[in-house]
């Protein structure tokens, strides 16, 4: 490592934890199915990555 190391401030760390939102439980997440294989195949046919697909194209592979 280069540069000076900052001293860990435990009280600042505890204060930052108090302001953090509560974690989201897996049971609270919406249930969706993603056809990633289909999306990858479709993107490959177009010659792009899945990330480069438009939102409407991506929605074709998501079931809510």
Secondary structure, DSSP 8 states (H G I E B T S, - for coil): --S------HHHHHHHHHHS-----GGGS---EE-HHHHHHHHHHHTS-GGGS-HHHHHTTEE-
